[in-house]
Amino acid sequence: MRRRLLSVLTTAVPLITAAVYLPTASARPQHGPAPVPTPLTCSPQSVHAPAGTTVENVTAVPHAAGTVDVPAVWPQPADHVDDVPAFCDVTVTLTHPGAGDHAKVRVWLPLQGWNGRLQTIGGSAYAAGDYGKGLAGAVKNGYAAATTDAGVSTYIDTSWALHSDGHVDEALLKNFAGRSEHEAAAIAKEVIARSYGQPAAYAYFNGCSTGGRQGYMEAQRHPGDYDGILANAPAVNWDEFEVATLWPQVVMNQEKTYPTTCELDAFTNAAVKACDPLDGAEDGLVDAPDRCGFDPRSLIGTKVLCAGRELTITAADAAVVRKIWDGPRTTSGKKLWSGVPVGAALSGLAGTTPPDADGNVKGAPFPVPAAWVATWLQKQPSFDVSTITYSQFTQLFRQSQAEYDRIIGTDDPDLSAFRDSGGKLLTWHGQADQYIPTQGTVEYRKQVERKMGGAKKVDDFYRLFLAPGTPHCGLNNGSGATVDDLGALRAWVEHGKAPQTLPATLRNASGEQITHNLCSYPQVSRYDGHGDRTAASSFRCVSPTHH
């Protein structure tokens, strides 16, 4: 039985491309609300402004069935989604009086065959919402779909961050942090109810990375907005991890050592080989990177062939990798945050420029943390992050906590209101996430357990699954690794079937496809001692104390 009827009126380029997540918004059909048979008329409608906003404009544009062309938004190329049924694109523009912002909420309504559900699509990097691929995928699967741009810009364009006087635009940051997501939920529900003559029976949020953080923000601050929240590889603890992910660049610059991608890969491959057997089976997946004790110094003197050149791994290279895996620390050695997980691609955050005419290279920082530090902390978008010393890094980390945790930290462990509303929160996080350390999500889950009475009580409404060998948002981005996460969430919300495991298809270090049942945290996967090491049936989920 459904929880409730939702209220009508409530509420460098390759590196960049690798990190930008576009949800597939897919789920296999399940039993649920009967599709609404009445064809929809696509026309502008009156929309109530959510509290604190003014509606500036409402448009409605019909789209015929066929292909949806997704525009190129740098660094993402143009894309398309085929076989999308006819839909109505309703766009509602909101402003917060006195703020000068213009936040667009887009709601795509299937003209026929609506499945009675809302699916809101989250954003990526500094983009608050979707540019069409996720929306089209949702409509293709029968959902009414929604997203918001929060009045900010694109994936890595942060020109909106500061006023002309150099002060932070707090209204737009508040929009990006979560305010616009809540308002989008209210707008989408009203547009759906007015258009179809009935409210959505269920509302879902679907996001990864920034979208995952938005999902957690909804659960923490607006617990009544969604029946089910799918929030993967979530960028929670934003004020901390966003600075922490600049650490690899600080290390290379301070140590004046810049390992090549070939050398970095050699360290990763050696660690995977050494720690792969920890789950009882050598299948090319590290199931417990936090237990991997591989020492990078063991590769000192190893020869690596790179673009026709033979390189020798040095003690300085090993020292850099050791610090990156360990994670940021103060100059006195106090741990600040988790490092890049063992098994993740180090070049994501430890990128370098191509050699110049003299063969010299420099660090090439990942744009998201670089922009956060330069723009929101230093208030100088042109600030050279390569000048940051170890001691300055600690100061910036503390500054970010002090100035921004309340606004965008997204780390409140009190989910009691979400639990009491009947909501369900499902998350998976790749254990080879090169951009958002998996351990941050694990630590948040532990904090929720401490706050709310232990793992079993939390499992009633919030489940976390860790995906071995999986990079950032890597189960839904076309890499060949897949999971029916939204289907599992729907079964939990609509039929009370809490997921014990998440059946997934993974890719190991050799590119081989492996079926794997992701275990509900804190359980871990263990090989049963016989059978096909690439088949899920050969593994079982056990308590980590018996691992």
N, C-alpha and C positions, 0 to 999 in steps of 0.2 A: 504494500500500500504506500502510496506516495506520502511524503512528509507533510506537505501542505500545498494549497494553491498559492501561487505567488501573487502578492499584492499588485494591483494595477498601477497605482500611483505612488508606490513607495520609492520610497527612495529613488705598413706596406700591404698592398691589396690582398695577396693570398692569405696572409695571416688574419686580416679583418674578415674576409669572406668565410674563413673556417669557423669563426666565432658567432656569426650572425645566424640566429635560429628562426626558421619559419615553420610553424606548426603544420602538421598534415591535417589536423582536425578530422581524422578518420575514426570510424568505429563501426563494427559490424552491426547490422540491425538486430534489435532485441525486442522482446515484448514490452509494451509500454502504452502510452496514450495513443488512441486511434488517430491517424492522420486527419487533418481538417479537410473535408472534400470541397468546400466552397472556393471557387477561384477568387483570388485577391485582386482588387482594383488598386493600381499604383497611382497615388495622388498625394500631394502634400496635405498634412493634417495639423490640427492644433495640438501643441505639446505643452504640458505644464513644465515650468522651469523648476528644477530641483532647488532646495533651500540654498540661498546665498548666490544664486545665479540668475541670469537673464537669458532668455532664448533670443538670439539675434536673427536666426534664419532657419527655415526648414525647406528642404527640397526633396523631391521624389523622382527618380529616373528609372523607367522600366528597362530591363535587359532581356533580350531574347535568349532562348536556349542555345547552347553551343559552347564556344571557347571563351574563357575569360583571360584577357591579356593583362599580365601583371607588369607594371612599368619598371624600368630600370631605376633603382634607387641606390646610389653608390654606397658601398662597394658591391651591392648585389646586382647581377645582370637582369635583363628582362626575362620573364618567365611566362608560362601560360598553364591553365587548367582546362582540360577538355571535358566535354559531356556534362556541363553544368546546366541544370534546368533553368527555366525562365525565373527571374527574380526581380524584386523591386528594391532599389538602392535608396534608402531614406537617410539623409544627412541632416543632423541637427547641430547647429553651431551655438555654443554657449559662451558666455562671458561672465566673469566675476566683477561686478561694478567697482570701478576704481582701479582694477588691476591691469586693464588694457589687454587682456588675453582673449584668444579666440580658439576655443577647444572644440574640435569636430567629433561628433559621435556618429558612426556609420552603422546602420542596421540593414542587413540584407534579408529580405523576406521572400521565401519561395512562393511563387504565384499559385502553385498547386503542390499537394503532397507533403505539406508541413507535418513534421512528426510530433508536434506539440511541445518542443523543447527549445530553449535558448542556449546557445554556446557563444560565449564571449572569448575573443582571441587576444592574448597578451602581446607584449612587445619584445624588443631585443636591443641590447646595448643601450643607447640613449634614445631610441625610438619607443614611444609609449604603446604603439599598436601595430596593426597589420596593414600591409599595402595591397592585399587582395588574394594572396595565395591561400592563407588560412581561412579567410571568409568564404572563398569559392569552394574549398574542400568541405567546409561545414554545410553549406547549402546543398552541395552534391549529395550529402548524406542525410538530407531532410531537415536540418536544423534551420531555425532563424538565427542568424549570426550577427555579432556586434563587435565593434572595436572603437577605440578612441585614440586620437593623436595627442591629447592632453594640451594642445596649443604649443607643443614644442616642435623640434625638427626631426631629422632623420637619424640613422643608426649612429653616426659618429660626428654629426654636426652639432656642436655645443655653443653655437653663436648666440643662442637664446639665454645663456646662463647669467650674463652680467648686464646690468644697466649701463648706459653710456658713462656714468660717473664711476664705474668700476665696482659697484656694489652688487651682490648677488640678487637676482630677481627671485625673491622668495615666493611670489605667487606662482610662477611657472615651476619652480622646484617642488612646491607643494602639490601642484597638478601632477607632475611626473611621479612624485613619490607615492601617490595613492588617491588624492582627492578626485581626480578625473575618472579613475576606474570605478569608484563608487557612483559617481554621477552617470556614467555610461550604463551601469546596471539599472538605475532608475529609469533612464530614458528608454533603454531597450525594452524593458518590461511594459512601459506605457505604450510605445509604438506597436508592440506585438498585440497587446490587448485591444487597442483601438482598431488595428488593421484586421485582425481575425475575428473580433467579437468575443474573444475569450482569452484569458491569460495563459502564459506558458505554464504547463503542468510541472516542469522541472527546469531549473536554470543551472548551467554548468560554466565554470571558468576553465580555460585551457591555455597554459603558458609554460615556457621554459626560459631559464636565465633571467633576464629582466622580467619576463612574463611570469616566471616562477616566483620571483619576489613580489610581484603584484598580487598573485594568488594568496601568498602568506599575509600580505597587508590586508586583503579583504577579510581573511579569516580572523585576524587580530582586531581590526577596527570596525568592520562592517559585517558582522557575523550572519546577518539575515539576508545578505544579497544573493547567495548561491547555495543550492542544495548540495552540490558537489564541486570541489576545487581540485583540479589536476595541476600541480605546481612542481615542475621538474627542474633539476639542477638549479635550485633557486638562489638568486643573488641576495640572500638575506645577510644580515651583518654588513650591509653595504658600506657603511662608514669605515669599517675595519678592513674587510677583504679587498676593497677597491684600492686602498693604499698598499696592502700587503702584496698584491699581485704586481706591483712595480719593483718588488724586492730583487728579482733576478737581474734586472737592469742595474740596480744599485750595486749589487755584488760584482758584476762584471766590470763596471766602471771603476769601483774602488779597488778591485784587485788588478785592474788593467789587463784582464785576460778575457778573450772572447772566443770560446770554443766554436768550431764550425758546426753546422747542422749534422754533418756526418759523425763528428765526434760525440755530439750530444746523443745522437741515435745509438751510438755504440754503447754508451752508458745505460741508456734505457733498455736496449735489447739484452745486455748482460744481466741487468737487474731482473727482468722478466724471466730469463732462463733460470736464474738462481732461485727465485721465489715462486715460480710456477707450481712446484710440487707441494706447497704448503697446504693445499686443500685435498691432498691425497692423489692427485692426478696431474700428469703433465699434458695439458691441453692448450697451452699458449695463453692462458688467462691467469692473471694474478688476482686471486679472490680476497686476499687480505694484505693490501699494500702497506697498511700501518704496522704489520708484523714482519715486513721485509727488512732484514738486517744487512742487505748487501752493502759492502763498503766500496765506494767508487775508487778508492786508492788502489784496489786490486788490479785496475786496468792501466796503471802507470807503466809506460814503456810499450804498450800495445800499439801495433801498427794499424792504421785505418786508411783504406783507399778511398779517396774523395775526388771526384771529377778528374781522374787520371793522375792525381798526386798522392803520394804516400805520406801520411801524417803520423806523428808519434804523440800519443797522449802523454801529457806532462803532469807533474805533481800539482801545478797551478790549475790545470783543467779540472783535475779531480777535486781540488779544494773548492772551486766554484760550484761544481755540481753538488758537492756535499752540503754547502750552504743553501743552495736552492731547494734541495729536498728537505732540509731541516726546517726551513722557513725563517721569517724575520725574527731577529732578536735585538735587544738593546745592546749597547756597547759593553754593558756589564754582564751580558749573557742571558738576560731574562727573555723568555719566549713571549712574542707578541701575537703570532698567528701561525697557522699551518702553512707548510710549504707545498710545492707542486707534488702531487702524489707520485710515488714510484710507479713507473709503468706508463705515465702520461708523457706526451711529446713535449720535451723541454723547450723546443724552439718556439712554441707558442708565446711564451713570455720572455724567453732568453734569445729573442731574435737579434740578428745583426745585419748591417748593410753589406752589399757586395763590396769586394776589395776595390780600393781606388787604384790609381796608376802606380802607386808605390806599394800596393799590396796591403795597405792598412784598412781595417774595418772599424766600425763604431757600433754601439748598441742601437737597435731599432725597437723602441718600446711599443708594446701593444697600445693602441690609441685610447682605449677606454680608461684604464687607470692613469695613463699619462695626462689625459684631459681632466680627470677628476683632481689630480694634484695641482696641475698648472692653473686651472680655471677656478675651481671652487675653493681651493686652499690658498694658493698664492695670489689669486685674483689677477693673474697675468697670463692670458692664453698663450703668449709666446715664450713663457718661462722654459728654460732649458733643463729638463729633468735629469740630464746626464751629470749635472753639477752636484746632485744631492749626495751628501756624505752619510755615513752610518748614523752619526748623532743627529743630523738633520732629519733623517728618515724617521727616527723615533719621535722627534718633535712633531712632524707632519702626521704621523699615526695618531698621536694624542690629540692634536688639533682637530683632526677629522672626527674623532669620537666626541669631543666636546661640542663642536659646532653642529654636527649633523645627525647624531644618533637619534635624537627625538623626532627629526623630520623624516629620515629615510633609512634608519637602522633596520627596521622590519624584524626585530628580534625579541618582541614581547612574548614570553613563554606562557602567558595566561590565555589559554584558548577556551576557557570555561563557557563564555557566551556562545561561541561557535558550537561547542559540544551540546550545550543546552538547547540550541536552535534546531538540533538534529542534523547539522551539516557533516559532511564527510570530506576529509583531506587526504589525497593520495599523492605521493612523491616518489620518483625514482631519480637516482643521481649516479652518473658514471664514475667508476672508481679510477678511471684514467682521464678524468676531467682536467684538461690543461689550462683552463681559464678560471674556474671557480673551485677551490680546494674542497673535495668531498667532505673532509673532516668538519668543516664549518656547519654543514647540514646535520651531521651526526651529533655535534655538540649542541645544536639547537634542540634537536629531538630529546637529548638527555635532559636539557633544562626544562622542557615541557614535562617530562616524566617526573622530575623532582618537584615541580610546581603542582602537578595534578594527580599525584598518588601512585605513580609507578607505571611500568610498561604495559601491563595488562589493561589498566583503565584507559590509558591513552590509545591503545589499539582499537578501542571501541569506536573511535572516530577519526584517528590519524594513523596512517601506516606509511612507513618508509622502506624502500627497496633499493639496494645497492647493486649496480650492474658491473660485473668484472670486465676489465679491458675496454670499457666504453668511454669514448671522449665526450666533450661538452655537447650536451643535447643530442647525443649520438644514436639514440634509438628512433628518432623521428625525422632525420634530416637527409634521407636518401643514401646513406652510406652502406646499406645492405643489412643493417641491424634494425630490428623492428620489435614492437610490443603493442598489444591492443590495450593500452592503458585506459583510454576513455571508455572502452567497453567494460573493463573491470570496475571502473568507478560507477558506471551506470548500474551494473548489477548490484553493487553495494548500496547505492542510494535507493534504487527502485524496488529491489527484491531482498534487501538485507543480507546479501551474500558477500561477506567480508573476504577480500582476497587473501588467501594463505600464502600464495606464491603469485608471481607474474610470469607466465610463460613468455619467453623471449627468444629471438634469434640474434646471436651475437657474432662478431668477427674477432678472431684471435689475432695474435701478433703476426701470424703468417697470412692473414687474409682469409683463413678458412672459416666457413660458417659453422656455428655450433648452436644447437638448441639447448636452452638453459632455463631452469625455473629460478627466477630471482627470489631470494628468500626475504620474508618480512623481518626487518630489523627488530631485535638484535641477532636473529638466527643467521647462520652462515652455511654455505654449501659445502658438502663433503662427499667425495667419491666413495662409492660403496665397495670398491675393491675389485670389481669385475665389470665387464660390459664395455660398451662403446664409450670412449672418453669424450666424444663429440655429441652424445645424446643426453638429454635431460633426465631420462629414465635411469641413468647410471649414477645419479647424485641424489642426495637427500638433504633437507634442511635440519640443522642441529643447533643446539645451544652452543655459544662460543666456548663455554667451559668444557664441552666435550669435543671441541674441534681438534 
